[in-house]
Amino acid sequence: MGQVTKVGVLTSGGDAPGMNAAVRAVVRAAIFNKLKVVGIKQGYHGMIQDRMEPMTSKSVSNIIHQGGTILKSARSEGFRTPEGRKKAFENLKKSGVDGLVVIGGDGTFTGARIFSQEYNIPIVGIPGTIDNDLFGTDYTIGYDTALNTVVQAVDKIRDTASAHSRLFFIEVMGRDAGFLALRSGIASGAEAILVPEIDTDFKQLYTFLEKGFNKDKSSSIVLVAEGEKISGGAIHVAERVQKEYPDYDTRVTILGHIQRGGSPTAFDRVTASRMGVSAIEALVDDQKSIMIGLVNKEITHIPFNQALKNKKKLNPSLVELTSILSI
């Protein structure tokens, strides 16, 4: 399509703290590089509905500390269809947008990859998801904030668990990926952590409960990633344990969407800012169909195909650490 002159930026999928910091960086980096920039409201749905508005430096003032996303997010069944994507492209063309920065997770990047192939429009992705499950980056925007939110919540729950000698099952987000559960479980001193990547061994869990909770500990915390991959989540795990050990005082807490909200941490703000600026630099450098990543503290580029095709794996040393520290 030639040299990019006007950039569209959108947020899509589940919101993540730090998305606003990324939008701010994209807008100001575009202006710095003498590009025009428009904000696309409600993700791909807004692209189809032509919900675009010009953005200036003032448009993104005082948003770096805000959670959520000022551009909003929405699911778009229409963008899954060729007709919907055609309508979206026509709206971009009408507005003069010839480059896109999309902020989101794997669903966002899947749509971006297909759209870029169909219409040869340069698109750069910024990973924004609290699950931290995208291949090609050590950290995604929002993960660090969600991690700290979970740890703070578990710390509070442990206080009351200790006061009553209770066994708490705490459910965190991560239906298909256990990064949030694993790291927050280690940080909060959870005695057991159940993640979708590892088949739940109830015999091992029962052994821990018999040896640890009943004899040596006044309370215990078990972190459970949500979803059917772990016997239906924390509620069903707790019900199964309660049947096996009816004398235990068992409780369940589902943290839910509290994990998505809140002001982003300094780490997420800086990471989002670096990635936003790098996304614009990549477009200026004629890059397309890539995701901006952070590997060993350095900015990297990874093709959408690789980011989507490869599965990010849990750090085995952290998995081993949970076994050592739970005794």
DRENGU-581392 format. One record per residue (C-alpha): x, y, z; residue number from 1; residue in three letters. Coordinates in steps of 0.05 Angstrom, whole numbers, always signed. Example, Ala and Ser with C-alpha at 12.3 -4.5 7.8 and 13.67 -1.06 7.14 Angstrom:
BEGIN
<<+246; -90; +156>; 1; ALA>,
<<+273; -21; +143>; 2; SER>,
% end
This chain:
BEGIN
<<+0; +0; +0>; 1; MET>,
<<+60; +46; +2>; 2; GLY>,
<<+85; +91; +58>; 3; GLN>,
<<+37; +95; +117>; 4; VAL>,
<<+9; +165; +127>; 5; THR>,
<<-51; +153; +173>; 6; LYS>,
<<-55; +101; +229>; 7; VAL>,
<<-116; +71; +261>; 8; GLY>,
<<-110; +43; +332>; 9; VAL>,
<<-159; -3; +367>; 10; LEU>,
<<-165; -47; +429>; 11; THR>,
<<-199; -114; +423>; 12; SER>,
<<-217; -175; +464>; 13; GLY>,
<<-214; -176; +539>; 14; GLY>,
<<-191; -110; +569>; 15; ASP>,
<<-125; -108; +606>; 16; ALA>,
<<-93; -55; +651>; 17; PRO>,
<<-42; -16; +610>; 18; GLY>,
<<-82; -14; +545>; 19; MET>,
<<-93; +60; +554>; 20; ASN>,
<<-18; +70; +564>; 21; ALA>,
<<-7; +34; +498>; 22; ALA>,
<<-59; +76; +462>; 23; VAL>,
<<-26; +139; +489>; 24; ARG>,
<<+42; +116; +464>; 25; ALA>,
<<+15; +98; +395>; 26; VAL>,
<<-20; +165; +387>; 27; VAL>,
<<+39; +207; +409>; 28; ARG>,
<<+91; +166; +371>; 29; ALA>,
<<+49; +173; +308>; 30; ALA>,
<<+46; +248; +317>; 31; ILE>,
<<+121; +250; +331>; 32; PHE>,
<<+132; +214; +265>; 33; ASN>,
<<+86; +264; +229>; 34; LYS>,
<<+31; +213; +218>; 35; LEU>,
<<-44; +225; +227>; 36; LYS>,
<<-78; +179; +275>; 37; VAL>,
<<-150; +158; +288>; 38; VAL>,
<<-180; +119; +345>; 39; GLY>,
<<-227; +62; +327>; 40; ILE>,
<<-280; +52; +380>; 41; LYS>,
<<-302; -19; +401>; 42; GLN>,
<<-249; -57; +363>; 43; GLY>,
<<-266; -92; +298>; 44; TYR>,
<<-340; -81; +310>; 45; HIS>,
<<-327; -6; +309>; 46; GLY>,
<<-287; -13; +246>; 47; MET>,
<<-346; -45; +212>; 48; ILE>,
<<-393; +8; +241>; 49; GLN>,
<<-346; +65; +220>; 50; ASP>,
<<-335; +88; +292>; 51; ARG>,
<<-271; +126; +281>; 52; MET>,
<<-248; +193; +306>; 53; GLU>,
<<-184; +234; +297>; 54; PRO>,
<<-138; +234; +358>; 55; MET>,
<<-89; +286; +381>; 56; THR>,
<<-38; +289; +437>; 57; SER>,
<<-92; +320; +481>; 58; LYS>,
<<-138; +261; +466>; 59; SER>,
<<-93; +216; +507>; 60; VAL>,
<<-76; +263; +564>; 61; SER>,
<<-85; +236; +635>; 62; ASN>,
<<-101; +164; +614>; 63; ILE>,
<<-35; +128; +628>; 64; ILE>,
<<-58; +111; +699>; 65; HIS>,
<<-128; +88; +680>; 66; GLN>,
<<-150; +15; +674>; 67; GLY>,
<<-196; -10; +620>; 68; GLY>,
<<-192; +24; +552>; 69; THR>,
<<-217; +92; +529>; 70; ILE>,
<<-228; +62; +459>; 71; LEU>,
<<-273; +8; +488>; 72; LYS>,
<<-274; -64; +466>; 73; SER>,
<<-327; -110; +436>; 74; ALA>,
<<-334; -178; +405>; 75; ARG>,
<<-347; -177; +331>; 76; SER>,
<<-380; -236; +297>; 77; GLU>,
<<-385; -193; +234>; 78; GLY>,
<<-309; -189; +228>; 79; PHE>,
<<-306; -265; +224>; 80; ARG>,
<<-341; -261; +156>; 81; THR>,
<<-312; -238; +89>; 82; PRO>,
<<-370; -189; +83>; 83; GLU>,
<<-355; -157; +150>; 84; GLY>,
<<-281; -150; +135>; 85; ARG>,
<<-297; -120; +67>; 86; LYS>,
<<-341; -68; +100>; 87; LYS>,
<<-286; -53; +151>; 88; ALA>,
<<-235; -43; +96>; 89; PHE>,
<<-282; +3; +58>; 90; GLU>,
<<-290; +46; +120>; 91; ASN>,
<<-214; +48; +131>; 92; LEU>,
<<-204; +69; +58>; 93; LYS>,
<<-257; +122; +63>; 94; LYS>,
<<-223; +150; +125>; 95; SER>,
<<-154; +148; +92>; 96; GLY>,
<<-127; +98; +143>; 97; VAL>,
<<-70; +58; +111>; 98; ASP>,
<<-40; +25; +173>; 99; GLY>,
<<-66; -7; +237>; 100; LEU>,
<<-42; -19; +307>; 101; VAL>,
<<-85; -71; +343>; 102; VAL>,
<<-79; -83; +418>; 103; ILE>,
<<-105; -149; +445>; 104; GLY>,
<<-95; -224; +449>; 105; GLY>,
<<-94; -284; +403>; 106; ASP>,
<<-165; -272; +377>; 107; GLY>,
<<-147; -201; +359>; 108; THR>,
<<-84; -223; +323>; 109; PHE>,
<<-120; -279; +286>; 110; THR>,
<<-168; -228; +257>; 111; GLY>,
<<-111; -180; +241>; 112; ALA>,
<<-71; -234; +204>; 113; ARG>,
<<-130; -253; +160>; 114; ILE>,
<<-148; -180; +147>; 115; PHE>,
<<-77; -162; +128>; 116; SER>,
<<-73; -221; +80>; 117; GLN>,
<<-139; -203; +46>; 118; GLU>,
<<-127; -129; +37>; 119; TYR>,
<<-51; -121; +41>; 120; ASN>,
<<-57; -70; +96>; 121; ILE>,
<<+3; -65; +145>; 122; PRO>,
<<-18; -85; +215>; 123; ILE>,
<<+25; -87; +278>; 124; VAL>,
<<-1; -120; +342>; 125; GLY>,
<<+12; -102; +414>; 126; ILE>,
<<+0; -160; +463>; 127; PRO>,
<<-52; -139; +514>; 128; GLY>,
<<-80; -195; +557>; 129; THR>,
<<-76; -212; +631>; 130; ILE>,
<<-66; -286; +613>; 131; ASP>,
<<+6; -274; +588>; 132; ASN>,
<<-5; -333; +540>; 133; ASP>,
<<+22; -305; +475>; 134; LEU>,
<<+83; -338; +445>; 135; PHE>,
<<+141; -291; +428>; 136; GLY>,
<<+138; -245; +488>; 137; THR>,
<<+158; -255; +560>; 138; ASP>,
<<+104; -208; +584>; 139; TYR>,
<<+38; -183; +557>; 140; THR>,
<<+7; -116; +578>; 141; ILE>,
<<-38; -125; +638>; 142; GLY>,
<<-6; -189; +665>; 143; TYR>,
<<+36; -155; +719>; 144; ASP>,
<<-23; -114; +744>; 145; THR>,
<<-69; -175; +747>; 146; ALA>,
<<-14; -214; +782>; 147; LEU>,
<<-9; -161; +836>; 148; ASN>,
<<-85; -157; +842>; 149; THR>,
<<-89; -232; +854>; 150; VAL>,
<<-32; -232; +905>; 151; VAL>,
<<-65; -175; +945>; 152; GLN>,
<<-131; -212; +945>; 153; ALA>,
<<-100; -278; +967>; 154; VAL>,
<<-62; -242; +1023>; 155; ASP>,
<<-128; -216; +1050>; 156; LYS>,
<<-162; -284; +1044>; 157; ILE>,
<<-104; -318; +1081>; 158; ARG>,
<<-116; -272; +1140>; 159; ASP>,
<<-186; -297; +1150>; 160; THR>,
<<-167; -369; +1131>; 161; ALA>,
<<-115; -369; +1187>; 162; SER>,
<<-164; -340; +1237>; 163; ALA>,
<<-212; -399; +1226>; 164; HIS>,
<<-164; -455; +1204>; 165; SER>,
<<-198; -459; +1137>; 166; ARG>,
<<-180; -490; +1070>; 167; LEU>,
<<-192; -439; +1014>; 168; PHE>,
<<-198; -455; +940>; 169; PHE>,
<<-187; -390; +902>; 170; ILE>,
<<-204; -387; +828>; 171; GLU>,
<<-165; -341; +782>; 172; VAL>,
<<-171; -327; +707>; 173; MET>,
<<-134; -370; +657>; 174; GLY>,
<<-181; -419; +623>; 175; ARG>,
<<-128; -445; +575>; 176; ASP>,
<<-64; -419; +607>; 177; ALA>,
<<-38; -423; +678>; 178; GLY>,
<<+13; -367; +678>; 179; PHE>,
<<-28; -322; +723>; 180; LEU>,
<<-45; -378; +772>; 181; ALA>,
<<+26; -405; +774>; 182; LEU>,
<<+64; -340; +788>; 183; ARG>,
<<+11; -310; +834>; 184; SER>,
<<+8; -376; +872>; 185; GLY>,
<<+83; -375; +884>; 186; ILE>,
<<+81; -301; +903>; 187; ALA>,
<<+25; -311; +953>; 188; SER>,
<<+52; -375; +983>; 189; GLY>,
<<-4; -421; +959>; 190; ALA>,
<<+4; -492; +983>; 191; GLU>,
<<-22; -521; +917>; 192; ALA>,
<<-33; -492; +847>; 193; ILE>,
<<-78; -524; +794>; 194; LEU>,
<<-66; -503; +722>; 195; VAL>,
<<-95; -528; +656>; 196; PRO>,
<<-28; -547; +627>; 197; GLU>,
<<-19; -601; +680>; 198; ILE>,
<<-71; -656; +692>; 199; ASP>,
<<-100; -649; +761>; 200; THR>,
<<-74; -705; +805>; 201; ASP>,
<<-126; -711; +860>; 202; PHE>,
<<-86; -765; +895>; 203; LYS>,
<<-28; -718; +901>; 204; GLN>,
<<-74; -663; +926>; 205; LEU>,
<<-105; -710; +977>; 206; TYR>,
<<-36; -730; +1001>; 207; THR>,
<<-18; -658; +1012>; 208; PHE>,
<<-82; -645; +1050>; 209; LEU>,
<<-71; -705; +1095>; 210; GLU>,
<<+2; -689; +1110>; 211; LYS>,
<<+3; -614; +1109>; 212; GLY>,
<<-63; -581; +1124>; 213; PHE>,
<<-87; -629; +1178>; 214; ASN>,
<<-22; -632; +1218>; 215; LYS>,
<<+24; -573; +1207>; 216; ASP>,
<<-15; -514; +1180>; 217; LYS>,
<<-69; -471; +1209>; 218; SER>,
<<-95; -454; +1140>; 219; SER>,
<<-83; -472; +1067>; 220; SER>,
<<-93; -437; +1001>; 221; ILE>,
<<-103; -475; +936>; 222; VAL>,
<<-102; -432; +873>; 223; LEU>,
<<-144; -459; +815>; 224; VAL>,
<<-144; -433; +744>; 225; ALA>,
<<-216; -428; +718>; 226; GLU>,
<<-248; -474; +667>; 227; GLY>,
<<-269; -544; +651>; 228; GLU>,
<<-197; -568; +642>; 229; LYS>,
<<-190; -569; +717>; 230; ILE>,
<<-253; -609; +735>; 231; SER>,
<<-297; -549; +726>; 232; GLY>,
<<-259; -497; +766>; 233; GLY>,
<<-252; -483; +840>; 234; ALA>,
<<-324; -498; +860>; 235; ILE>,
<<-322; -569; +832>; 236; HIS>,
<<-252; -582; +860>; 237; VAL>,
<<-274; -559; +928>; 238; ALA>,
<<-337; -602; +925>; 239; GLU>,
<<-296; -663; +909>; 240; ARG>,
<<-247; -650; +966>; 241; VAL>,
<<-305; -636; +1014>; 242; GLN>,
<<-336; -704; +999>; 243; LYS>,
<<-269; -738; +1011>; 244; GLU>,
<<-254; -697; +1074>; 245; TYR>,
<<-320; -675; +1105>; 246; PRO>,
<<-286; -651; +1169>; 247; ASP>,
<<-248; -597; +1133>; 248; TYR>,
<<-275; -526; +1136>; 249; ASP>,
<<-274; -511; +1061>; 250; THR>,
<<-288; -445; +1026>; 251; ARG>,
<<-286; -421; +954>; 252; VAL>,
<<-271; -351; +928>; 253; THR>,
<<-276; -334; +854>; 254; ILE>,
<<-238; -270; +840>; 255; LEU>,
<<-270; -259; +772>; 256; GLY>,
<<-266; -193; +736>; 257; HIS>,
<<-232; -158; +794>; 258; ILE>,
<<-169; -185; +761>; 259; GLN>,
<<-181; -143; +698>; 260; ARG>,
<<-191; -76; +731>; 261; GLY>,
<<-149; -26; +768>; 262; GLY>,
<<-94; +23; +754>; 263; SER>,
<<-35; -10; +716>; 264; PRO>,
<<+30; -22; +752>; 265; THR>,
<<+92; +17; +734>; 266; ALA>,
<<+118; -44; +697>; 267; PHE>,
<<+56; -49; +654>; 268; ASP>,
<<+57; +26; +640>; 269; ARG>,
<<+129; +25; +617>; 270; VAL>,
<<+121; -39; +577>; 271; THR>,
<<+58; -11; +542>; 272; ALA>,
<<+94; +54; +527>; 273; SER>,
<<+154; +19; +497>; 274; ARG>,
<<+110; -27; +455>; 275; MET>,
<<+66; +30; +431>; 276; GLY>,
<<+125; +70; +406>; 277; VAL>,
<<+156; +9; +375>; 278; SER>,
<<+92; -8; +338>; 279; ALA>,
<<+92; +59; +303>; 280; ILE>,
<<+167; +53; +287>; 281; GLU>,
<<+152; -15; +256>; 282; ALA>,
<<+98; +14; +211>; 283; LEU>,
<<+144; +71; +190>; 284; VAL>,
<<+196; +18; +175>; 285; ASP>,
<<+147; -17; +128>; 286; ASP>,
<<+135; -77; +175>; 287; GLN>,
<<+69; -114; +174>; 288; LYS>,
<<+34; -174; +204>; 289; SER>,
<<+79; -174; +265>; 290; ILE>,
<<+70; -172; +340>; 291; MET>,
<<+114; -129; +384>; 292; ILE>,
<<+144; -171; +440>; 293; GLY>,
<<+188; -163; +500>; 294; LEU>,
<<+242; -217; +507>; 295; VAL>,
<<+298; -212; +558>; 296; ASN>,
<<+277; -139; +570>; 297; LYS>,
<<+288; -121; +497>; 298; GLU>,
<<+235; -104; +444>; 299; ILE>,
<<+227; -157; +390>; 300; THR>,
<<+185; -169; +328>; 301; HIS>,
<<+150; -235; +316>; 302; ILE>,
<<+105; -252; +256>; 303; PRO>,
<<+32; -263; +272>; 304; PHE>,
<<+37; -333; +243>; 305; ASN>,
<<+90; -353; +293>; 306; GLN>,
<<+56; -319; +352>; 307; ALA>,
<<-8; -356; +337>; 308; LEU>,
<<+19; -423; +315>; 309; LYS>,
<<+65; -436; +374>; 310; ASN>,
<<+41; -449; +444>; 311; LYS>,
<<+75; -413; +501>; 312; LYS>,
<<+97; -462; +555>; 313; LYS>,
<<+100; -454; +630>; 314; LEU>,
<<+169; -445; +660>; 315; ASN>,
<<+187; -515; +686>; 316; PRO>,
<<+231; -486; +740>; 317; SER>,
<<+171; -448; +769>; 318; LEU>,
<<+129; -512; +767>; 319; VAL>,
<<+184; -548; +806>; 320; GLU>,
<<+189; -490; +854>; 321; LEU>,
<<+116; -499; +875>; 322; THR>,
<<+130; -571; +897>; 323; SER>,
<<+191; -551; +937>; 324; ILE>,
<<+157; -493; +973>; 325; LEU>,
<<+91; -528; +989>; 326; SER>,
<<+120; -576; +1041>; 327; ILE>,
% end
